[in-house]
Amino acid sequence: MESGWPILDVERDSPTFALLHLASQMLGKLRVAHAPWANHGWHATLHPVAEGLAIEPIAAPAGNFTLTLDLCRHAIVLRVADGERDVLPLDLGSVAALHRNLVEMLKSHDLPSDFHGKPNEIPDALPFAEDSAPREYRPDSAERLHAALARIVPIFERFRAGFLGKASPVHFYWGSFDLAVTRFSGRKAPQHPGGIPGLPDRITREAYSHEESSAGFWPGGATAAEPIFYSYAYPEPGGFRAAKVAPAAAVFDEALGEFILPYEQVRRSAIPETELLAFLQSSYEAAANLAQWDRAALEREPVAP
């Protein structure tokens, strides 16, 4: 730990992050199946809570309930309107075992348990019920992700607070396994071409229906990779790829089509919060200026404690 920011190591942490990615998909898909659809799919995302990541409550005859990916207890925790009901350990040996036990836990409390059984946005993914290969789960890796989110979320929230226009909450997408916050100009965008693997085009096109600048943190997941912060614009304005973005370590990744800043660069910084906020702000400004957003009407000074 340097300045309280944990070291994230691909070789050590990626097996655990891959399992957490698939567990988060089960929770998110449950809400997709049992809640009204909201714009951009925001109703189905996970939200940072003190102990990890949680879905919003689902209404059911037996009582409204929620599920939390608890990175402290290393479990999926079920809470119903009258209090905690059950705890399902994450380390059950395989994705199939986790899926089976999650469904059984929900059924045992007379709660909805059906949801789409195949992962999204993961190439060549097996259905959850068929993914019986042994899976490693390291509590230490989950706790490192928890510690990283605890540092990152308040910075994202401060960045989010500087915008008066339409903006997403700071939330966690289970499809791609990333923390994100998105700002909108208020103008409609051209239809997205679609083609994202494992994601229906109708969902993609609804998600990108309006002009946006989006930033996030991707720790890796089903795909083992170095953790990064990212920022992109849709539609991408002319000159965006050549824009100057702070800090100096931030670069435009042609393959991803977005600016990236390595998590390790921020962790090692003497001023990590300042460096990350500079990345969020400067990449947004590049998008907004080049696309001629009405920044005077959309922005404000954050009201901070």
Secondary structure, DSSP 8 states (H G I E B T S, - for coil): -BTTB----HHHHHHHHHHHHHHHHHHHHHHHHHS---GGGGGGSBEEETTEEE---B--TT--EEEEEETTTTEEEEEETTEEEEEEES-SSSHHHHHHHHHHHHHHTT-------S-SSSTT---GGG--S-----HHHHHHHHHHHHHHHHHHHHHHTTB-SSB--SEEETTTTEEEEEEEEEEE--------TTS-HHHHHHHTSEEEEEEEEE---SS----EEEEEEES--TTGGG---SSTT-EEETTTTEEEEEHHHHHHSSSHHHHHHHHHHHHHHHHHHHTT--HHHHB------
